[in-house]
Amino acid sequence: MSVRKILILAVNPKDTAQLRLDEEIRQIKEALKLADGGDAFEVTSELAVRTGDLHRHLLHHKPQIVHFSGHGIGERGLLFED
């Protein structure tokens, strides 16, 4: 069985409510360690992601799963560092 890559993109821009992104990443990693088959996943995180970083991170890590941790702005979408 091949390892499935999970890429966590974490963003908490300066002028937004403070999020516990480090806590969320830790909880995801711990849950996978405890789960049956959790060793079939490799978790990588990128912090303070800017819009220009998104494409580069996806190409570099080649994840099968992307988890976004951050803020959204309604219909306008996700809020990045810039």
C-alpha positions in Angstrom: 0.0 0.0 0.0 1.4 3.4 -1.0 1.6 6.3 1.4 -1.0 9.0 0.8 0.3 12.5 1.3 -1.7 15.1 3.2 -0.7 18.7 2.8 -1.9 21.1 5.5 -2.0 24.7 4.4 -2.2 26.9 7.5 -2.9 30.6 7.4 -3.8 33.2 10.1 -3.3 36.7 8.7 -2.4 39.5 11.1 -5.8 41.3 11.0 -7.9 38.2 11.7 -9.0 36.4 14.9 -6.3 34.2 16.3 -6.6 30.5 15.4 -4.8 27.6 17.1 -3.3 26.3 13.9 -0.5 24.5 15.7 -3.0 22.7 17.9 -5.1 21.6 14.9 -2.1 20.2 13.1 -1.0 18.3 16.2 -4.5 16.9 16.6 -4.6 15.7 13.0 -1.2 14.0 13.3 -2.2 12.4 16.6 -5.5 11.1 15.2 -3.7 9.4 12.3 -1.1 7.8 14.6 -4.0 6.2 16.7 -6.1 5.2 13.7 -6.0 1.8 12.1 -4.0 2.4 8.8 -2.9 5.8 10.0 0.7 4.9 9.1 -0.5 5.0 5.4 -0.5 8.8 5.6 2.3 11.3 5.5 1.5 14.7 6.9 3.3 17.9 5.8 2.3 21.4 6.8 3.1 24.8 5.3 2.5 27.9 7.4 1.6 31.6 6.6 0.8 30.6 3.0 0.4 33.4 0.5 -1.6 33.1 -2.7 1.6 32.9 -4.7 2.8 30.0 -2.6 -0.2 27.8 -3.2 0.7 26.5 -6.7 4.4 25.9 -5.7 3.4 23.9 -2.6 1.0 21.7 -4.5 3.7 21.0 -7.2 6.4 20.4 -4.7 4.5 18.1 -2.3 2.2 16.4 -4.8 -0.4 15.7 -2.1 -3.5 13.4 -2.6 -5.3 15.3 0.2 -5.1 19.1 0.9 -6.4 20.4 4.3 -6.8 24.1 4.6 -6.7 25.6 8.1 -7.6 29.3 8.2 -10.3 31.9 7.6 -12.7 32.2 4.7 -14.5 35.3 3.5 -17.9 34.0 2.4 -18.4 33.7 -1.3 -15.1 35.4 -2.0 -13.2 32.3 -0.8 -10.2 31.5 1.4 -8.2 34.2 3.1 -4.4 33.9 2.6 -1.5 35.7 4.2 -1.4 38.4 1.5 
